[in-house]
Amino acid sequence: MGINKKLRSKIANFLFEREMRYYKREQKSVPFSEAKTIGILYDATNERDYELVKKFVKEIREQKKDVLALGYYNAKELPNMRYVKLGLDFFTKKSLNWHLKPNQAAISNFINAKFDILINLTIEKNFPLKYIFAKTKAKFKIGKYDKKNAAYYDMMIQTDENVSLGKFIELTVHYLNQLRNADLQKT
C-alpha cells in the first residue's frame, strides 16, 4: 500500500471513529422467520461472489421477504455484464470521497432503510462497506467476527481466516435460524 493510500486510510478511520462516537440506533433481536426486510452488504468485485449473493437474495425472496443488496465493485466503473437490478444495487470507487466515505443516492437510501436484519457478507476488510454497515439503521446486524468493530454488530460469526463466501452464507443462515429457534423456545 502506497503512502497516499495509507494516509487516506488513516484519515478515513479517524473521521469514521469521530463520527460514530455519537451515533445511536434502535437495536432489536428479530427472528429470521419474522423479519420482513433484509439488507445485504457485500464485495461485488469477484464475479463468483456476485453470483452467490444473487442466488442468496433469490432464496430469501422466495420466503416472501423484501431484500435489498448493496455491492461494492472495487474499480471506477462497473463492467458491462453488471448492471443494477431491482434489489441489487452497486457502487464503485467513483462514489467515494477522498477519505473513502461513500456518497451516492443508493447508498443514502440503503443507510436510511429500516431493515429488520442487515447481513454483512464482507469477508475481507473493506472500509466503504464497514462505513455503510455501521451507519445503517437496521434493527439487527450480523456479520463476520471483527473484534475491532464489534460495537457495530449485534451478532458476529467467528470463522476460519480463509472462509469462502459460500460457506459464510451457509453459516449465516444457520445462525439466523438458530436465533429463531432460541427465541421460540423462550416463549
N, C-alpha and C positions, 0 to 999 in steps of 0.2 A: 504494500500500500504506500503510495507516494505521500510526501509531506503535506501536500494540499488536501488529499483525501483524509489523512489522519486529523488534520486541523479541523476540517469540516465535520468530521465525526465527533470530535471532542466538543466542538461548539454546539452541534445538534443535541448531544446528550446533556450538556449543561442547560441549554434552553428548555429542553424537554422536562428535566427534573424540576426546574424552577416553575414551569407552567403547571405541572402535575401536583405540586405541593398543596394547592387549594382546590383541587378537583374532587367533586363529590358525585356519587350516583346512587340510585336505589338498587340495593342488592337483594336478590330473592332466589332461592333454590326452586327451579322449575323442573319437574319430572319431564323427561323427553316425551312421554306419552301425552302430556297435557300441553306441551309447547305448541304454539300456533305459528310463530315467526322465528326463523332460524337465519342467522348471519354466518357467513363463512369467509375467512380471510386466508389467502394462500399465495405462494410464489408461483406465478404462471409462466415463468421463463422456460421451463422444461416442458416439452410437448406431452410427454408421458404423464407428468404430474397434472397438467391441464385436463387430460382425458380422464384421469382418475377422479378429479374433482367434479367434472361434468357428470360422470356416472353416479357419484355420491349425491349430487344435487338432484338428479333424476329419481334416485331411490327415496330421498326424503320427500320429494313432491308426490310420489306415489302413496305416501302416508297422509296426504291431504294437508300438508304444511306449506306455508309460504316461505320460500328460500331466496336469499339474495347473496350471491358470492361476488367478492371483490378480489381480483387477482392483480399482483404487481408483476409487470413484464420489465425485466432489467435491461432496457435499451431505450433509445429515444422514441422509436416508433414501433407499433405493433406490426408483426409480419402479416402479409396478405391473407394467410389462412386463418388468422384470428380476427374475430370481429365481435362487437358487443351484441349479445342476445338478451332476450328478456330474462332477467335474473342473473346474468353473468356479465359483470362489468369489469373493466380493466383500467389501470393507469400505468404510466411509463415514467422514465426519468424526466421527461419533459414536464411532468406535473409536480416536480419537486423544486422548492426554492433552494437558495444557496446553502442553507443549513439543513437540507434534506427533509423539510416539513412538506408533506403532501398538500396540494392545494388544487382542487378541481371540484366542480359541482357534484359529480358522482360520489366523490369522497365525503364531501359535506353531508350529502343525503345519507350515506352509509353511517357516518358518525352519529347523526341525529335520529336514526331509526331506532324504534323501541323494540328491539329483538327480545324474545323470551330467552333465547340461548344464542351466544356467539361462540363459534368454534374457530380457533386459530390453528390452521393446519400448517403453519410455518415451521419447518424442521430446522433450518439454519437461521442464524442471526440476520435480521433484516430490519433496519431502523424505520423505514416508512411504514411497514406493516405493524411494527411494535407501537408506533405512534398512534395509528388508527385504532388498534386493538385497545390501547389504554384509554383513549378518548371516547370510545363508543359507549353509549348509554344503555347497553344490554343489561338485562336483569341478572343473567348468569353467564359467566365467561369461563371457558375451558380451553386448555392448550397443553403443549409440551412443557415439562418441568423446566423452569428457569429461575433459579434461586435469586438472582439479581433483580428480577422483575416480578417477583411473587405477589407484590402488593396489587397488581393489576388483574390477577386471576382469582377466581372463586374455586377452581379445581384444576390441578395440574397432574399430568400423566408422566411418570418417570419411565424412560425408555433407554434402550441401548443408545450409545452415541451415534451410531450409523443406521438408525432405524429408517426403513423406507416409508414413503408417504402412504403406500397401500397398507402396510402393517399399522401405521399410526392411525389411519382412518378406522381400521378394524378395532383397535384398542379404544378409540374414542367412542365408537358405537357401543362397544361392550360396557364401558364405564358409565355412559349415559343411561343405558338400560339398567345397570346395577343401581344407579341413583333412583330410578323409578321404582325398582323392586324394594329398595330400602325404605323409601317414602311410603309405599303401600303397606309395608309391614308395620310401620309405626302407627298407622291409623286404625 
